Amino acid sequence: MKKFKRIFYTLYILVALLVAFFSIDGLIETERMLGWLNRRITPYTQVYLALTLFLIMSLMMLMELLLEHFQIRRLKNQVPDLEAEITRLKAKLYDSPPTRTKGLEDADD
């Protein structure tokens, strides 16, 4: 799951950096950017571009949410087994006869 999160967080950061870069570049060279956008992207295609990016990011976030949910469920299902193991080990510890080491016997004197 850690590897999966690293991949998605890297993609989120990459998209954020691209948006920041193009925003800053657009502010610096507004005339050139607007001319390029008007030639390449029409208002009709802008809607589809924005919708496509929104859907891709939404699907990525949904996939991450689902995988995290399954991991949490798997970990919650392991809790009773681990608690039973702890109880078994405690019982084994308390049932074992006490042992004294030579160092402790000398300390009592």
C-alpha positions in Angstrom: 0.0 0.0 0.0 2.9 2.4 0.7 4.1 1.9 -2.9 0.6 2.6 -4.2 0.3 5.8 -2.1 3.7 7.0 -3.3 2.7 6.6 -6.9 -0.6 8.5 -6.4 0.9 11.2 -4.3 3.7 11.6 -6.9 1.0 12.0 -9.6 -1.0 14.5 -7.5 2.2 16.6 -6.9 3.1 16.4 -10.6 -0.4 17.6 -11.7 -0.2 20.4 -9.1 3.3 21.5 -10.3 2.1 21.4 -14.0 -0.9 23.6 -13.1 1.3 26.0 -11.1 3.9 26.1 -14.0 1.3 26.9 -16.7 -0.4 29.4 -14.4 2.8 31.3 -13.8 3.8 31.0 -17.4 0.4 32.2 -18.5 0.6 35.2 -16.2 4.1 36.1 -17.5 3.4 35.7 -21.2 -0.3 36.3 -21.4 -0.5 37.4 -25.0 1.6 34.5 -26.3 -0.3 32.0 -24.2 -3.7 33.3 -25.2 -2.7 33.1 -28.9 -1.5 29.6 -28.5 -4.6 28.5 -26.6 -7.0 30.2 -29.1 -5.3 28.3 -32.0 -5.1 24.9 -30.3 -8.0 24.7 -27.9 -11.4 25.9 -28.8 -14.1 26.5 -26.1 -15.7 23.3 -27.2 -12.6 21.2 -26.6 -11.8 23.0 -23.3 -14.9 21.5 -21.8 -13.9 18.0 -22.8 -10.3 18.5 -21.6 -11.4 19.8 -18.2 -13.9 16.9 -17.9 -11.4 14.3 -18.9 -8.8 15.6 -16.3 -11.5 15.7 -13.7 -12.6 12.2 -14.4 -9.1 10.8 -14.4 -8.3 12.4 -11.1 -11.6 11.3 -9.6 -11.0 7.7 -10.7 -7.5 7.8 -9.2 -8.8 9.2 -5.9 -11.7 6.6 -5.8 -9.2 3.8 -6.4 -7.0 5.0 -3.6 -10.0 5.3 -1.3 -11.2 1.8 -2.1 -7.7 0.3 -1.6 -7.3 2.1 1.7 -10.7 0.8 2.8 -9.7 -2.8 1.9 -6.4 -2.5 3.8 -8.2 -1.1 6.9 -10.7 -3.9 6.8 -7.9 -6.5 6.5 -6.0 -5.0 9.4 -9.2 -4.9 11.5 -9.8 -8.5 10.8 -6.3 -9.3 12.1 -7.0 -7.7 15.5 -8.9 -10.6 17.1 -6.3 -13.1 16.1 -3.5 -10.9 17.5 -5.4 -10.4 20.7 -5.9 -14.1 21.1 -2.2 -14.6 20.5 -1.3 -12.0 23.2 -3.7 -13.7 25.6 -2.1 -17.1 24.9 1.4 -15.7 25.4 0.3 -14.0 28.7 -1.2 -17.3 29.9 2.0 -19.1 29.0 4.0 -16.5 30.9 1.9 -16.6 34.0 1.7 -20.4 34.0 5.5 -20.9 33.8 7.2 -21.4 37.1 9.2 -18.5 38.4 12.9 -18.7 37.8 15.5 -16.9 39.8 18.8 -16.1 38.5 22.0 -16.1 40.6 22.3 -12.3 40.3 18.9 -11.7 41.8 19.6 -14.1 44.7 22.8 -12.2 45.5 21.0 -8.9 45.4 18.4 -10.0 48.1 21.2 -10.8 50.6 
